[in-house]
């Protein structure tokens, strides 16, 4: 009985490890692809494209955290999103030109989100 459990555990570990490794490799591959694409799209060096990618990842992670947070009100959520956008845009402006930012950022994300509907 112990041998069966041991062999089952080994098989389980063997089958689960490649998925984790493959998933990690896929994330790394996607990050490298993003950096290469940013480099081409913006006409910048690898260092700057890595900085832009890191800023984007930080923004997206923060945005996701705010969106899934059920403990805050809608007003707090909008204020947090506005702050995240302002921080992101400031960091981008520090390293990119206006022309480069226009290639990267959809027009609606250049300014903070407002909940007011257009007339």
Backbone bond lengths (Angstrom), bond angles and torsions (degrees), N, CA, C in turn:
res aa  C-N    CA-C-N  psi(-1)  N-CA   C-N-CA  omega(-1)  CA-C   N-CA-C  phi
1 X - - - 1.451 - - 1.535 111.07 -
2 X 1.332 116.12 -42.42 1.455 119.92 -179.91 1.527 110.64 -64.70
3 X 1.330 116.22 -36.66 1.462 119.56 178.96 1.527 110.84 -64.11
4 X 1.306 116.90 -40.02 1.472 121.12 179.87 1.527 110.18 -64.74
5 X 1.322 116.45 -44.13 1.472 119.92 178.05 1.523 111.12 -63.92
6 X 1.319 116.56 -42.22 1.459 121.06 179.92 1.526 110.76 -63.62
7 X 1.327 116.27 -46.14 1.470 120.51 179.40 1.522 110.45 -65.35
8 X 1.322 117.43 -39.89 1.468 120.63 177.58 1.525 110.93 -62.55
9 X 1.322 116.47 -41.53 1.478 120.33 178.86 1.518 110.38 -64.79
10 X 1.325 117.29 -41.77 1.469 120.57 178.37 1.525 111.07 -63.65
11 X 1.315 117.50 -43.12 1.465 121.13 178.48 1.522 110.27 -62.55
12 X 1.330 116.19 -43.95 1.456 120.54 178.73 1.530 110.85 -60.30
13 X 1.320 116.54 -47.32 1.459 120.45 179.06 1.527 111.38 -62.27
14 X 1.304 116.02 -42.66 1.458 120.57 179.74 1.521 111.14 -61.41
15 X 1.324 116.95 -41.13 1.467 120.80 -178.31 1.527 112.69 -75.95
16 X 1.323 117.19 -29.23 1.465 118.99 -177.29 1.523 113.24 -85.20
17 X 1.297 118.88 -28.08 1.465 121.41 -178.61 1.521 112.43 -63.97
18 X 1.319 120.38 -47.41 1.467 118.59 -179.36 1.520 113.76 -59.22
19 X 1.335 117.93 -35.61 1.461 119.61 178.67 1.526 110.71 -62.13
20 X 1.334 116.45 -44.14 1.453 119.78 179.05 1.514 111.92 -64.87
21 X 1.309 116.36 -41.77 1.467 121.21 179.14 1.521 109.91 -65.91
22 X 1.328 116.19 -44.46 1.464 119.79 179.29 1.520 111.53 -63.90
23 X 1.314 117.04 -39.87 1.467 120.13 178.61 1.523 110.59 -64.03
24 X 1.326 116.68 -42.22 1.466 120.74 178.84 1.528 110.42 -65.17
25 X 1.313 116.98 -41.65 1.459 120.60 178.31 1.526 110.60 -64.07
26 X 1.328 117.27 -37.08 1.461 120.95 179.17 1.526 110.60 -65.87
27 X 1.319 117.35 -42.12 1.472 121.14 178.11 1.523 110.09 -62.29
28 X 1.321 116.67 -44.28 1.467 120.70 179.01 1.520 110.04 -63.27
29 X 1.323 116.52 -42.55 1.460 121.07 179.33 1.526 111.60 -63.15
30 X 1.332 116.54 -42.25 1.468 120.21 178.26 1.523 111.46 -64.25
31 X 1.322 116.88 -39.27 1.466 120.96 178.87 1.527 110.30 -65.00
32 X 1.333 117.05 -42.79 1.467 120.27 178.62 1.520 110.69 -64.78
33 X 1.322 116.65 -41.22 1.462 120.86 178.40 1.517 110.15 -62.80
34 X 1.325 117.34 -41.29 1.472 121.30 178.90 1.527 110.02 -61.41
35 X 1.318 117.59 -43.60 1.469 121.33 -179.54 1.531 110.00 -63.15
36 X 1.323 117.21 -44.43 1.467 121.08 179.04 1.525 110.72 -62.87
37 X 1.332 117.06 -43.42 1.467 120.78 179.46 1.531 111.58 -64.36
38 X 1.329 116.64 -41.49 1.462 120.15 177.71 1.523 110.93 -63.42
39 X 1.313 116.22 -40.48 1.463 121.31 179.55 1.522 110.44 -59.09
40 X 1.329 116.39 -46.14 1.467 120.70 179.70 1.529 111.42 -69.03
41 X 1.325 116.49 -46.92 1.458 121.51 -175.19 1.532 112.35 -63.84
42 X 1.330 116.15 -40.81 1.460 120.49 -174.80 1.524 113.28 -94.73
43 X 1.327 116.82 -14.39 1.458 120.03 -177.37 1.516 112.02 67.83
44 X 1.339 116.47 43.35 1.464 121.77 -179.26 1.528 109.53 -120.12
45 X 1.334 115.23 170.42 1.460 119.29 177.72 1.531 110.58 -80.23
46 X 1.307 115.92 174.11 1.469 121.64 -176.67 1.529 111.99 -62.70
47 X 1.310 117.14 -37.68 1.458 120.72 -178.49 1.530 110.06 -62.62
48 X 1.324 115.88 -47.13 1.460 119.86 -178.40 1.532 110.82 -67.80
49 X 1.322 117.27 -38.37 1.460 118.96 179.11 1.530 111.06 -67.09
50 X 1.326 117.82 -33.54 1.463 121.20 174.87 1.526 110.93 -67.20
51 X 1.338 116.81 -37.97 1.464 120.47 177.16 1.532 110.56 -63.27
52 X 1.326 115.86 -45.30 1.468 120.60 179.81 1.531 109.76 -62.28
53 X 1.310 116.33 -43.95 1.462 120.63 179.29 1.527 110.87 -61.48
54 X 1.318 117.55 -41.43 1.468 121.46 179.24 1.530 110.97 -65.42
55 X 1.327 117.19 -40.86 1.468 121.31 177.67 1.525 109.97 -62.01
56 X 1.330 116.22 -45.08 1.467 121.11 179.31 1.522 111.11 -62.13
57 X 1.326 116.58 -45.07 1.459 120.27 -179.68 1.525 110.84 -62.88
58 X 1.316 117.03 -43.10 1.455 121.73 178.33 1.534 110.54 -61.37
59 X 1.331 116.58 -43.78 1.463 121.60 178.77 1.524 110.68 -62.78
60 X 1.318 117.21 -48.24 1.462 121.09 -178.11 1.525 111.92 -64.17
61 X 1.322 116.58 -37.89 1.461 120.72 177.76 1.530 110.30 -65.29
62 X 1.317 116.19 -45.47 1.459 120.51 177.96 1.514 112.28 -63.50
63 X 1.324 116.42 -41.52 1.457 121.89 179.35 1.528 110.28 -62.53
64 X 1.316 116.12 -44.76 1.459 119.63 178.38 1.531 110.73 -60.54
65 X 1.324 116.52 -42.32 1.463 120.86 178.88 1.512 112.28 -60.30
66 X 1.320 116.69 -40.65 1.463 121.10 -179.97 1.532 110.24 -69.40
67 X 1.312 116.50 -41.36 1.465 120.48 -176.50 1.533 111.32 -65.77
68 X 1.314 117.71 -40.26 1.463 120.12 -176.86 1.528 113.53 -86.08
69 X 1.310 118.01 -6.90 1.463 121.52 -179.71 1.528 109.68 -72.73
70 X 1.311 116.48 112.24 1.468 121.08 -178.09 1.527 112.55 -90.27
71 X 1.331 117.29 -1.43 1.462 120.10 -176.53 1.523 112.70 -91.45
72 X 1.335 117.98 -4.92 1.462 119.87 -177.47 1.528 110.06 -110.04
73 X 1.327 114.36 156.10 1.458 120.29 178.42 1.522 109.76 -79.27
74 X 1.306 116.03 167.94 1.460 120.83 179.06 1.538 109.93 -62.84
75 X 1.306 117.15 -37.43 1.466 121.38 177.98 1.524 111.08 -63.56
76 X 1.323 116.94 -42.66 1.462 121.33 177.60 1.528 110.37 -65.97
77 X 1.331 115.73 -38.36 1.465 120.37 179.21 1.528 110.20 -61.97
78 X 1.320 116.49 -47.04 1.471 120.38 179.81 1.522 111.52 -63.69
79 X 1.324 116.68 -39.20 1.462 120.54 178.39 1.536 110.45 -65.22
80 X 1.318 116.76 -40.42 1.464 120.54 178.74 1.526 111.40 -66.25
81 X 1.331 116.32 -41.13 1.466 120.44 177.98 1.521 110.08 -64.26
82 X 1.324 116.26 -41.93 1.473 120.35 178.49 1.527 110.15 -60.18
83 X 1.327 116.86 -44.16 1.461 121.16 179.76 1.527 110.82 -63.95
84 X 1.331 117.16 -43.52 1.464 120.67 177.79 1.528 111.13 -59.64
85 X 1.326 116.25 -42.56 1.465 120.59 -179.41 1.525 111.13 -66.31
86 X 1.325 116.48 -42.48 1.459 119.96 179.25 1.530 110.91 -62.49
87 X 1.339 116.55 -43.33 1.461 120.74 178.90 1.529 110.83 -63.11
88 X 1.326 115.46 -45.23 1.467 120.70 -179.94 1.524 110.38 -61.22
89 X 1.327 116.68 -48.70 1.460 120.43 -178.10 1.520 112.01 -63.63
90 X 1.340 117.43 -37.21 1.460 120.41 178.20 1.526 110.59 -64.60
91 X 1.328 116.09 -44.94 1.468 119.64 179.45 1.524 110.66 -63.59
92 X 1.330 116.96 -39.76 1.464 120.68 179.63 1.528 110.68 -65.77
93 X 1.338 116.08 -41.67 1.464 119.79 -179.57 1.526 111.89 -65.53
94 X 1.324 116.44 -26.47 1.465 120.50 178.62 1.527 112.02 -70.10
95 X 1.326 117.71 -25.31 1.466 119.09 -175.57 1.524 114.08 -119.14
96 X 1.341 118.41 -14.76 1.463 120.86 -177.71 1.521 111.53 -119.37
97 X 1.318 115.46 154.00 1.457 120.34 172.96 1.530 108.39 -80.14
98 X 1.325 116.24 167.76 1.467 120.98 177.85 1.529 110.65 -60.98
99 X 1.322 116.68 -40.41 1.469 120.57 179.08 1.525 111.02 -63.35
100 X 1.328 116.74 -41.22 1.463 120.07 178.47 1.529 110.83 -66.46
101 X 1.323 116.71 -40.55 1.463 120.17 178.72 1.518 111.31 -63.46
102 X 1.322 117.23 -37.43 1.461 119.32 -179.48 1.528 111.57 -66.36
103 X 1.328 117.34 -27.42 1.461 121.10 175.88 1.526 111.15 -74.66
104 X 1.298 115.98 -30.32 1.454 121.81 -173.36 1.521 113.52 -90.89
105 X 1.311 116.53 -43.88 1.449 121.12 -168.24 1.527 110.74 -103.55
106 X 1.336 117.61 127.04 1.458 118.51 171.71 1.525 109.38 -58.10
107 X 1.307 116.90 144.30 1.459 122.25 -172.91 1.522 112.69 -52.89
108 X 1.312 117.94 -39.29 1.459 121.48 -178.90 1.513 113.63 -65.10
109 X 1.333 118.19 -18.54 1.453 120.70 -178.29 1.522 113.05 -95.10
110 X 1.316 117.23 0.25 1.464 119.48 177.68 1.516 110.96 -73.50
111 X 1.309 116.08 -25.60 1.455 120.83 178.87 1.519 108.46 -120.78
112 X 1.313 117.17 155.79 1.464 119.56 -179.05 1.520 111.75 -62.02
113 X 1.311 114.98 150.83 1.457 122.32 177.65 1.517 110.20 -69.93
114 X 1.317 116.74 139.38 1.465 120.87 172.67 1.513 108.53 -123.89
115 X 1.291 116.36 148.13 1.455 120.15 -177.66 1.526 111.80 -84.98
116 X 1.333 116.96 -5.45 1.461 120.17 -179.06 1.522 109.79 -72.61
117 X 1.321 115.11 134.86 1.468 120.29 178.25 1.511 108.64 -87.14
118 X 1.360 116.83 145.06 1.457 119.27 177.85 1.519 110.74 -65.85
119 X 1.333 115.23 151.12 1.480 120.10 -179.64 1.486 111.31 -74.99
